[in-house]
Amino acid sequence: MARRTGNENRDCASENALTEMRLVLPIKPIAQPRHRATARHGFVHMYLPASHPVQNYKEQIVNAVIARGVGCIEGAVRLELLFGFANTAVQKKGGAVVYRTARPDLDNLEKAVMDALTAAAVWNDDSQVAEKTSAKVSAVSDFLAITVKSIPFEVPILK
């Protein structure tokens, strides 16, 4: 996966500081699969096959973020994700959106997007995500909606 140059392996540069990013991509959401394991020379190595469709999915997200010219968010982050899956039944009901309860699992969908946002240097590490809201819905067409916001947080002084 291509990685943006300039922000990785160091704190976000203050001149590139970002407070909010919104992005809607017309792509089918793909879940992060479990890593595979192999033993070589007595050691276990974990890997994700380069041919897996999630690799291309992450690359599309990274490229969209880079094309948008998004900077880097410092500190705590709120992440909002909406995964839309095309469903012909929705089209027959006039476009009414309903929650999707079928696979893929929501947590695996989130992992793939968070890995891509880390690779695109939207933040230094996905450990910065302090709040997260996600949903998967059946919709007229496939899409991924991403909102990332910095969280201004002041610790109250207790007396």
Order of alpha helices (4+ residues) and beta strands (2+ residues): beta-beta-beta-alpha-beta-alpha-beta-alpha-beta-beta
